[in-house]
Amino acid sequence: MAGHSRGGYVALLAATRTDRIRAVLAVDVKSDWTEADVELAERSRDASQRVEPDRDALVNRLATSLQPVVFDENELERLAERSIESLADGWRFRWDRRVLAAEPVDPFASLPSVRCPAHVMAGRDSPVMPHASAERFADAVPGARLELIYGVGHHVELEAPRRVAARIRTLG
C-alpha cells in the first residue's frame, strides 16, 4: 500500500490495523504541525472553492501550485481535466477546501504499531516533510527505511515518478 501526504497517514494507519497489508510506502507525510497549519485549518473550516469565470486562470493556478514541476501543454491539460470542473457560472477546482480543516494529528502515536515492512520516502527539499522530520518519522516506525530524494520537493510522485514507481514495485 502506498500513500502520499495525508494518504501516507491512511496507509500507515491501515498497516496498524490489519495483517492484509504486506508493506507500506509513505511518501512525504506531514509530521509536524505548526501554528501556520492550525491557522490554515481554521480558515478552511467553512471554505469553498472560488469560482473563476476563466478556465485558463485556474489552469495557471494549478501549474503554479505544483512548481517546481513543469508540465508540457498536454500533461497540464490532462491534469486540468481531472482537477477542474465546469459550473453554470464558471470553473472551480474539484477538491473540497474543507479537507484542509483537519485537526492536528500526532502521527507518532500510531507509528510504533505498524505491523509490516515500511518505507518512508521524502523529497529532500520538501517544506512539508523536512529532512530532520523525515528521519524522526522513519525512526518511529519499527524497521522502517528512509529514502530522501535530492532535488525534489513535496510532490515526489510528480517530480520523481520513476523512483516512486520503482519503490512501489519493490513492495510486492
PyMOL CGO cylinders between C-alpha atoms (Angstrom):
from pymol import cmd
from pymol.cgo import CYLINDER

trace = [
    CYLINDER, 0.00, 0.00, 0.00, 1.30, 3.47, -0.81, 0.3, 1, 1, 1, 1, 1, 1,
    CYLINDER, 1.30, 3.47, -0.81, 0.13, 6.95, 0.12, 0.3, 1, 1, 1, 1, 1, 1,
    CYLINDER, 0.13, 6.95, 0.12, 1.33, 10.49, -0.45, 0.3, 1, 1, 1, 1, 1, 1,
    CYLINDER, 1.33, 10.49, -0.45, 0.95, 13.31, 2.08, 0.3, 1, 1, 1, 1, 1, 1,
    CYLINDER, 0.95, 13.31, 2.08, -2.29, 12.70, 4.01, 0.3, 1, 1, 1, 1, 1, 1,
    CYLINDER, -2.29, 12.70, 4.01, -2.62, 9.45, 2.09, 0.3, 1, 1, 1, 1, 1, 1,
    CYLINDER, -2.62, 9.45, 2.09, 0.59, 8.38, 3.82, 0.3, 1, 1, 1, 1, 1, 1,
    CYLINDER, 0.59, 8.38, 3.82, -1.26, 8.67, 7.15, 0.3, 1, 1, 1, 1, 1, 1,
    CYLINDER, -1.26, 8.67, 7.15, -4.01, 6.47, 5.78, 0.3, 1, 1, 1, 1, 1, 1,
    CYLINDER, -4.01, 6.47, 5.78, -1.54, 3.84, 4.54, 0.3, 1, 1, 1, 1, 1, 1,
    CYLINDER, -1.54, 3.84, 4.54, 0.36, 3.74, 7.83, 0.3, 1, 1, 1, 1, 1, 1,
    CYLINDER, 0.36, 3.74, 7.83, -2.79, 3.72, 9.94, 0.3, 1, 1, 1, 1, 1, 1,
    CYLINDER, -2.79, 3.72, 9.94, -4.16, 0.84, 7.85, 0.3, 1, 1, 1, 1, 1, 1,
    CYLINDER, -4.16, 0.84, 7.85, -0.88, -1.01, 8.41, 0.3, 1, 1, 1, 1, 1, 1,
    CYLINDER, -0.88, -1.01, 8.41, -1.52, -0.88, 12.18, 0.3, 1, 1, 1, 1, 1, 1,
    CYLINDER, -1.52, -0.88, 12.18, -4.96, -2.47, 11.90, 0.3, 1, 1, 1, 1, 1, 1,
    CYLINDER, -4.96, -2.47, 11.90, -4.70, -5.39, 9.52, 0.3, 1, 1, 1, 1, 1, 1,
    CYLINDER, -4.70, -5.39, 9.52, -2.46, -8.22, 8.52, 0.3, 1, 1, 1, 1, 1, 1,
    CYLINDER, -2.46, -8.22, 8.52, -3.60, -7.95, 4.87, 0.3, 1, 1, 1, 1, 1, 1,
    CYLINDER, -3.60, -7.95, 4.87, -1.07, -5.24, 4.07, 0.3, 1, 1, 1, 1, 1, 1,
    CYLINDER, -1.07, -5.24, 4.07, 2.32, -6.73, 3.20, 0.3, 1, 1, 1, 1, 1, 1,
    CYLINDER, 2.32, -6.73, 3.20, 4.26, -3.46, 3.05, 0.3, 1, 1, 1, 1, 1, 1,
    CYLINDER, 4.26, -3.46, 3.05, 3.65, 0.27, 3.09, 0.3, 1, 1, 1, 1, 1, 1,
    CYLINDER, 3.65, 0.27, 3.09, 5.23, 3.26, 1.38, 0.3, 1, 1, 1, 1, 1, 1,
    CYLINDER, 5.23, 3.26, 1.38, 4.58, 6.64, 2.99, 0.3, 1, 1, 1, 1, 1, 1,
    CYLINDER, 4.58, 6.64, 2.99, 5.59, 9.48, 0.68, 0.3, 1, 1, 1, 1, 1, 1,
    CYLINDER, 5.59, 9.48, 0.68, 6.29, 12.95, 2.09, 0.3, 1, 1, 1, 1, 1, 1,
    CYLINDER, 6.29, 12.95, 2.09, 3.89, 12.82, 5.02, 0.3, 1, 1, 1, 1, 1, 1,
    CYLINDER, 3.89, 12.82, 5.02, 3.30, 15.92, 7.13, 0.3, 1, 1, 1, 1, 1, 1,
    CYLINDER, 3.30, 15.92, 7.13, 4.65, 15.05, 10.55, 0.3, 1, 1, 1, 1, 1, 1,
    CYLINDER, 4.65, 15.05, 10.55, 4.97, 18.42, 12.28, 0.3, 1, 1, 1, 1, 1, 1,
    CYLINDER, 4.97, 18.42, 12.28, 2.01, 20.75, 12.93, 0.3, 1, 1, 1, 1, 1, 1,
    CYLINDER, 2.01, 20.75, 12.93, 2.87, 24.44, 13.15, 0.3, 1, 1, 1, 1, 1, 1,
    CYLINDER, 2.87, 24.44, 13.15, 0.84, 27.49, 14.12, 0.3, 1, 1, 1, 1, 1, 1,
    CYLINDER, 0.84, 27.49, 14.12, 0.54, 28.25, 10.40, 0.3, 1, 1, 1, 1, 1, 1,
    CYLINDER, 0.54, 28.25, 10.40, -1.05, 24.80, 9.90, 0.3, 1, 1, 1, 1, 1, 1,
    CYLINDER, -1.05, 24.80, 9.90, -3.53, 25.46, 12.69, 0.3, 1, 1, 1, 1, 1, 1,
    CYLINDER, -3.53, 25.46, 12.69, -4.42, 28.84, 11.15, 0.3, 1, 1, 1, 1, 1, 1,
    CYLINDER, -4.42, 28.84, 11.15, -4.88, 27.28, 7.70, 0.3, 1, 1, 1, 1, 1, 1,
    CYLINDER, -4.88, 27.28, 7.70, -7.15, 24.60, 9.17, 0.3, 1, 1, 1, 1, 1, 1,
    CYLINDER, -7.15, 24.60, 9.17, -9.26, 27.26, 10.89, 0.3, 1, 1, 1, 1, 1, 1,
    CYLINDER, -9.26, 27.26, 10.89, -9.58, 29.34, 7.68, 0.3, 1, 1, 1, 1, 1, 1,
    CYLINDER, -9.58, 29.34, 7.68, -10.56, 26.21, 5.75, 0.3, 1, 1, 1, 1, 1, 1,
    CYLINDER, -10.56, 26.21, 5.75, -13.28, 25.04, 8.12, 0.3, 1, 1, 1, 1, 1, 1,
    CYLINDER, -13.28, 25.04, 8.12, -16.10, 26.79, 6.22, 0.3, 1, 1, 1, 1, 1, 1,
    CYLINDER, -16.10, 26.79, 6.22, -14.23, 27.43, 2.97, 0.3, 1, 1, 1, 1, 1, 1,
    CYLINDER, -14.23, 27.43, 2.97, -15.37, 26.66, -0.53, 0.3, 1, 1, 1, 1, 1, 1,
    CYLINDER, -15.37, 26.66, -0.53, -13.62, 26.75, -3.86, 0.3, 1, 1, 1, 1, 1, 1,
    CYLINDER, -13.62, 26.75, -3.86, -13.67, 30.12, -5.57, 0.3, 1, 1, 1, 1, 1, 1,
    CYLINDER, -13.67, 30.12, -5.57, -15.48, 30.08, -8.92, 0.3, 1, 1, 1, 1, 1, 1,
    CYLINDER, -15.48, 30.08, -8.92, -13.48, 31.63, -11.76, 0.3, 1, 1, 1, 1, 1, 1,
    CYLINDER, -13.48, 31.63, -11.76, -15.09, 32.82, -14.99, 0.3, 1, 1, 1, 1, 1, 1,
    CYLINDER, -15.09, 32.82, -14.99, -11.91, 31.94, -16.92, 0.3, 1, 1, 1, 1, 1, 1,
    CYLINDER, -11.91, 31.94, -16.92, -10.73, 28.31, -17.00, 0.3, 1, 1, 1, 1, 1, 1,
    CYLINDER, -10.73, 28.31, -17.00, -7.23, 29.36, -18.03, 0.3, 1, 1, 1, 1, 1, 1,
    CYLINDER, -7.23, 29.36, -18.03, -6.82, 31.27, -14.75, 0.3, 1, 1, 1, 1, 1, 1,
    CYLINDER, -6.82, 31.27, -14.75, -7.40, 28.03, -12.84, 0.3, 1, 1, 1, 1, 1, 1,
    CYLINDER, -7.40, 28.03, -12.84, -5.08, 26.05, -15.11, 0.3, 1, 1, 1, 1, 1, 1,
    CYLINDER, -5.08, 26.05, -15.11, -2.37, 28.64, -14.42, 0.3, 1, 1, 1, 1, 1, 1,
    CYLINDER, -2.37, 28.64, -14.42, -3.00, 28.42, -10.65, 0.3, 1, 1, 1, 1, 1, 1,
    CYLINDER, -3.00, 28.42, -10.65, -2.78, 24.65, -10.87, 0.3, 1, 1, 1, 1, 1, 1,
    CYLINDER, -2.78, 24.65, -10.87, 0.54, 24.82, -12.73, 0.3, 1, 1, 1, 1, 1, 1,
    CYLINDER, 0.54, 24.82, -12.73, 1.92, 27.35, -10.24, 0.3, 1, 1, 1, 1, 1, 1,
    CYLINDER, 1.92, 27.35, -10.24, 0.85, 25.27, -7.24, 0.3, 1, 1, 1, 1, 1, 1,
    CYLINDER, 0.85, 25.27, -7.24, 2.86, 22.30, -8.48, 0.3, 1, 1, 1, 1, 1, 1,
    CYLINDER, 2.86, 22.30, -8.48, 6.12, 24.12, -9.14, 0.3, 1, 1, 1, 1, 1, 1,
    CYLINDER, 6.12, 24.12, -9.14, 8.96, 23.34, -9.45, 0.3, 1, 1, 1, 1, 1, 1,
    CYLINDER, 8.96, 23.34, -9.45, 7.36, 20.57, -11.53, 0.3, 1, 1, 1, 1, 1, 1,
    CYLINDER, 7.36, 20.57, -11.53, 6.79, 21.84, -15.05, 0.3, 1, 1, 1, 1, 1, 1,
    CYLINDER, 6.79, 21.84, -15.05, 4.30, 20.07, -17.29, 0.3, 1, 1, 1, 1, 1, 1,
    CYLINDER, 4.30, 20.07, -17.29, 4.14, 20.23, -21.05, 0.3, 1, 1, 1, 1, 1, 1,
    CYLINDER, 4.14, 20.23, -21.05, 0.87, 21.52, -22.51, 0.3, 1, 1, 1, 1, 1, 1,
    CYLINDER, 0.87, 21.52, -22.51, -0.68, 18.05, -22.96, 0.3, 1, 1, 1, 1, 1, 1,
    CYLINDER, -0.68, 18.05, -22.96, 0.24, 16.87, -19.45, 0.3, 1, 1, 1, 1, 1, 1,
    CYLINDER, 0.24, 16.87, -19.45, -1.11, 20.05, -17.90, 0.3, 1, 1, 1, 1, 1, 1,
    CYLINDER, -1.11, 20.05, -17.90, -4.36, 19.69, -19.83, 0.3, 1, 1, 1, 1, 1, 1,
    CYLINDER, -4.36, 19.69, -19.83, -4.80, 16.07, -18.67, 0.3, 1, 1, 1, 1, 1, 1,
    CYLINDER, -4.80, 16.07, -18.67, -4.21, 17.17, -15.09, 0.3, 1, 1, 1, 1, 1, 1,
    CYLINDER, -4.21, 17.17, -15.09, -6.62, 20.10, -15.50, 0.3, 1, 1, 1, 1, 1, 1,
    CYLINDER, -6.62, 20.10, -15.50, -9.33, 17.77, -16.86, 0.3, 1, 1, 1, 1, 1, 1,
    CYLINDER, -9.33, 17.77, -16.86, -9.13, 15.79, -13.61, 0.3, 1, 1, 1, 1, 1, 1,
    CYLINDER, -9.13, 15.79, -13.61, -8.73, 18.80, -11.31, 0.3, 1, 1, 1, 1, 1, 1,
    CYLINDER, -8.73, 18.80, -11.31, -11.15, 21.42, -12.65, 0.3, 1, 1, 1, 1, 1, 1,
    CYLINDER, -11.15, 21.42, -12.65, -14.90, 21.22, -13.15, 0.3, 1, 1, 1, 1, 1, 1,
    CYLINDER, -14.90, 21.22, -13.15, -17.35, 23.34, -15.09, 0.3, 1, 1, 1, 1, 1, 1,
    CYLINDER, -17.35, 23.34, -15.09, -20.24, 25.11, -13.36, 0.3, 1, 1, 1, 1, 1, 1,
    CYLINDER, -20.24, 25.11, -13.36, -23.05, 27.21, -14.76, 0.3, 1, 1, 1, 1, 1, 1,
    CYLINDER, -23.05, 27.21, -14.76, -21.20, 30.41, -13.81, 0.3, 1, 1, 1, 1, 1, 1,
    CYLINDER, -21.20, 30.41, -13.81, -17.57, 29.38, -14.36, 0.3, 1, 1, 1, 1, 1, 1,
    CYLINDER, -17.57, 29.38, -14.36, -14.92, 26.91, -13.26, 0.3, 1, 1, 1, 1, 1, 1,
    CYLINDER, -14.92, 26.91, -13.26, -13.55, 25.64, -9.94, 0.3, 1, 1, 1, 1, 1, 1,
    CYLINDER, -13.55, 25.64, -9.94, -11.18, 23.06, -8.55, 0.3, 1, 1, 1, 1, 1, 1,
    CYLINDER, -11.18, 23.06, -8.55, -12.86, 19.72, -7.83, 0.3, 1, 1, 1, 1, 1, 1,
    CYLINDER, -12.86, 19.72, -7.83, -11.40, 19.20, -4.37, 0.3, 1, 1, 1, 1, 1, 1,
    CYLINDER, -11.40, 19.20, -4.37, -13.12, 20.39, -1.22, 0.3, 1, 1, 1, 1, 1, 1,
    CYLINDER, -13.12, 20.39, -1.22, -11.09, 23.04, 0.63, 0.3, 1, 1, 1, 1, 1, 1,
    CYLINDER, -11.09, 23.04, 0.63, -12.54, 21.81, 3.91, 0.3, 1, 1, 1, 1, 1, 1,
    CYLINDER, -12.54, 21.81, 3.91, -10.17, 18.84, 3.70, 0.3, 1, 1, 1, 1, 1, 1,
    CYLINDER, -10.17, 18.84, 3.70, -7.54, 21.30, 4.98, 0.3, 1, 1, 1, 1, 1, 1,
    CYLINDER, -7.54, 21.30, 4.98, -9.59, 21.84, 8.14, 0.3, 1, 1, 1, 1, 1, 1,
    CYLINDER, -9.59, 21.84, 8.14, -8.18, 18.72, 9.75, 0.3, 1, 1, 1, 1, 1, 1,
    CYLINDER, -8.18, 18.72, 9.75, -7.41, 18.72, 13.43, 0.3, 1, 1, 1, 1, 1, 1,
    CYLINDER, -7.41, 18.72, 13.43, -3.71, 18.49, 14.23, 0.3, 1, 1, 1, 1, 1, 1,
    CYLINDER, -3.71, 18.49, 14.23, -2.67, 14.87, 14.11, 0.3, 1, 1, 1, 1, 1, 1,
    CYLINDER, -2.67, 14.87, 14.11, 0.04, 13.19, 16.13, 0.3, 1, 1, 1, 1, 1, 1,
    CYLINDER, 0.04, 13.19, 16.13, 1.20, 10.52, 13.69, 0.3, 1, 1, 1, 1, 1, 1,
    CYLINDER, 1.20, 10.52, 13.69, 3.82, 9.37, 16.14, 0.3, 1, 1, 1, 1, 1, 1,
    CYLINDER, 3.82, 9.37, 16.14, 1.13, 7.86, 18.38, 0.3, 1, 1, 1, 1, 1, 1,
    CYLINDER, 1.13, 7.86, 18.38, 0.33, 5.07, 15.90, 0.3, 1, 1, 1, 1, 1, 1,
    CYLINDER, 0.33, 5.07, 15.90, 3.67, 4.63, 14.12, 0.3, 1, 1, 1, 1, 1, 1,
    CYLINDER, 3.67, 4.63, 14.12, 5.13, 2.11, 16.62, 0.3, 1, 1, 1, 1, 1, 1,
    CYLINDER, 5.13, 2.11, 16.62, 2.13, -0.15, 15.86, 0.3, 1, 1, 1, 1, 1, 1,
    CYLINDER, 2.13, -0.15, 15.86, 2.81, -0.53, 12.12, 0.3, 1, 1, 1, 1, 1, 1,
    CYLINDER, 2.81, -0.53, 12.12, 2.85, -4.29, 11.58, 0.3, 1, 1, 1, 1, 1, 1,
    CYLINDER, 2.85, -4.29, 11.58, 4.50, -4.67, 8.20, 0.3, 1, 1, 1, 1, 1, 1,
    CYLINDER, 4.50, -4.67, 8.20, 7.69, -3.54, 6.45, 0.3, 1, 1, 1, 1, 1, 1,
    CYLINDER, 7.69, -3.54, 6.45, 7.56, 0.22, 5.92, 0.3, 1, 1, 1, 1, 1, 1,
    CYLINDER, 7.56, 0.22, 5.92, 9.43, 2.62, 3.69, 0.3, 1, 1, 1, 1, 1, 1,
    CYLINDER, 9.43, 2.62, 3.69, 9.35, 6.40, 4.15, 0.3, 1, 1, 1, 1, 1, 1,
    CYLINDER, 9.35, 6.40, 4.15, 10.19, 8.46, 1.07, 0.3, 1, 1, 1, 1, 1, 1,
    CYLINDER, 10.19, 8.46, 1.07, 10.63, 12.22, 1.22, 0.3, 1, 1, 1, 1, 1, 1,
    CYLINDER, 10.63, 12.22, 1.22, 11.74, 15.00, -1.07, 0.3, 1, 1, 1, 1, 1, 1,
    CYLINDER, 11.74, 15.00, -1.07, 14.98, 16.42, 0.32, 0.3, 1, 1, 1, 1, 1, 1,
    CYLINDER, 14.98, 16.42, 0.32, 13.70, 19.93, -0.49, 0.3, 1, 1, 1, 1, 1, 1,
    CYLINDER, 13.70, 19.93, -0.49, 10.18, 19.39, 0.85, 0.3, 1, 1, 1, 1, 1, 1,
    CYLINDER, 10.18, 19.39, 0.85, 8.73, 22.06, 3.12, 0.3, 1, 1, 1, 1, 1, 1,
    CYLINDER, 8.73, 22.06, 3.12, 6.10, 19.54, 4.26, 0.3, 1, 1, 1, 1, 1, 1,
    CYLINDER, 6.10, 19.54, 4.26, 8.47, 16.82, 5.47, 0.3, 1, 1, 1, 1, 1, 1,
    CYLINDER, 8.47, 16.82, 5.47, 11.88, 18.39, 6.04, 0.3, 1, 1, 1, 1, 1, 1,
    CYLINDER, 11.88, 18.39, 6.04, 14.91, 16.12, 6.36, 0.3, 1, 1, 1, 1, 1, 1,
    CYLINDER, 14.91, 16.12, 6.36, 15.01, 16.11, 10.18, 0.3, 1, 1, 1, 1, 1, 1,
    CYLINDER, 15.01, 16.11, 10.18, 11.27, 15.41, 10.36, 0.3, 1, 1, 1, 1, 1, 1,
    CYLINDER, 11.27, 15.41, 10.36, 11.60, 12.58, 7.86, 0.3, 1, 1, 1, 1, 1, 1,
    CYLINDER, 11.60, 12.58, 7.86, 14.32, 10.98, 9.98, 0.3, 1, 1, 1, 1, 1, 1,
    CYLINDER, 14.32, 10.98, 9.98, 12.26, 11.27, 13.17, 0.3, 1, 1, 1, 1, 1, 1,
    CYLINDER, 12.26, 11.27, 13.17, 9.22, 9.91, 11.38, 0.3, 1, 1, 1, 1, 1, 1,
    CYLINDER, 9.22, 9.91, 11.38, 11.03, 6.88, 9.91, 0.3, 1, 1, 1, 1, 1, 1,
    CYLINDER, 11.03, 6.88, 9.91, 12.72, 6.16, 13.25, 0.3, 1, 1, 1, 1, 1, 1,
    CYLINDER, 12.72, 6.16, 13.25, 9.28, 5.92, 14.89, 0.3, 1, 1, 1, 1, 1, 1,
    CYLINDER, 9.28, 5.92, 14.89, 8.18, 3.05, 12.61, 0.3, 1, 1, 1, 1, 1, 1,
    CYLINDER, 8.18, 3.05, 12.61, 9.70, -0.29, 13.59, 0.3, 1, 1, 1, 1, 1, 1,
    CYLINDER, 9.70, -0.29, 13.59, 12.25, -1.30, 10.97, 0.3, 1, 1, 1, 1, 1, 1,
    CYLINDER, 12.25, -1.30, 10.97, 11.30, 1.45, 8.51, 0.3, 1, 1, 1, 1, 1, 1,
    CYLINDER, 11.30, 1.45, 8.51, 13.75, 2.59, 5.89, 0.3, 1, 1, 1, 1, 1, 1,
    CYLINDER, 13.75, 2.59, 5.89, 14.09, 6.24, 4.90, 0.3, 1, 1, 1, 1, 1, 1,
    CYLINDER, 14.09, 6.24, 4.90, 14.78, 7.34, 1.35, 0.3, 1, 1, 1, 1, 1, 1,
    CYLINDER, 14.78, 7.34, 1.35, 15.47, 11.03, 0.73, 0.3, 1, 1, 1, 1, 1, 1,
    CYLINDER, 15.47, 11.03, 0.73, 15.33, 12.14, -2.88, 0.3, 1, 1, 1, 1, 1, 1,
    CYLINDER, 15.33, 12.14, -2.88, 17.58, 15.10, -3.60, 0.3, 1, 1, 1, 1, 1, 1,
    CYLINDER, 17.58, 15.10, -3.60, 16.34, 17.96, -5.75, 0.3, 1, 1, 1, 1, 1, 1,
    CYLINDER, 16.34, 17.96, -5.75, 12.72, 17.04, -5.05, 0.3, 1, 1, 1, 1, 1, 1,
    CYLINDER, 12.72, 17.04, -5.05, 10.03, 18.80, -3.01, 0.3, 1, 1, 1, 1, 1, 1,
    CYLINDER, 10.03, 18.80, -3.01, 6.67, 17.66, -1.63, 0.3, 1, 1, 1, 1, 1, 1,
    CYLINDER, 6.67, 17.66, -1.63, 5.20, 16.28, -4.86, 0.3, 1, 1, 1, 1, 1, 1,
    CYLINDER, 5.20, 16.28, -4.86, 7.64, 13.39, -5.05, 0.3, 1, 1, 1, 1, 1, 1,
    CYLINDER, 7.64, 13.39, -5.05, 5.34, 11.35, -7.30, 0.3, 1, 1, 1, 1, 1, 1,
    CYLINDER, 5.34, 11.35, -7.30, 5.34, 14.16, -9.87, 0.3, 1, 1, 1, 1, 1, 1,
    CYLINDER, 5.34, 14.16, -9.87, 8.98, 15.18, -9.56, 0.3, 1, 1, 1, 1, 1, 1,
    CYLINDER, 8.98, 15.18, -9.56, 10.47, 11.69, -9.41, 0.3, 1, 1, 1, 1, 1, 1,
    CYLINDER, 10.47, 11.69, -9.41, 7.75, 9.37, -10.77, 0.3, 1, 1, 1, 1, 1, 1,
    CYLINDER, 7.75, 9.37, -10.77, 10.16, 6.62, -11.82, 0.3, 1, 1, 1, 1, 1, 1,
    CYLINDER, 10.16, 6.62, -11.82, 11.69, 6.47, -8.33, 0.3, 1, 1, 1, 1, 1, 1,
    CYLINDER, 11.69, 6.47, -8.33, 8.26, 6.23, -6.72, 0.3, 1, 1, 1, 1, 1, 1,
    CYLINDER, 8.26, 6.23, -6.72, 7.07, 3.60, -9.21, 0.3, 1, 1, 1, 1, 1, 1,
    CYLINDER, 7.07, 3.60, -9.21, 10.23, 1.56, -8.69, 0.3, 1, 1, 1, 1, 1, 1,
    CYLINDER, 10.23, 1.56, -8.69, 9.78, 1.69, -4.92, 0.3, 1, 1, 1, 1, 1, 1,
    CYLINDER, 9.78, 1.69, -4.92, 6.13, 0.64, -5.19, 0.3, 1, 1, 1, 1, 1, 1,
    CYLINDER, 6.13, 0.64, -5.19, 7.17, -2.35, -7.31, 0.3, 1, 1, 1, 1, 1, 1,
    CYLINDER, 7.17, -2.35, -7.31, 9.58, -3.46, -4.57, 0.3, 1, 1, 1, 1, 1, 1,
    CYLINDER, 9.58, -3.46, -4.57, 6.76, -3.53, -2.02, 0.3, 1, 1, 1, 1, 1, 1,
    CYLINDER, 6.76, -3.53, -2.02, 5.32, -6.55, -3.84, 0.3, 1, 1, 1, 1, 1, 1,
]
cmd.load_cgo(trace, "trace")
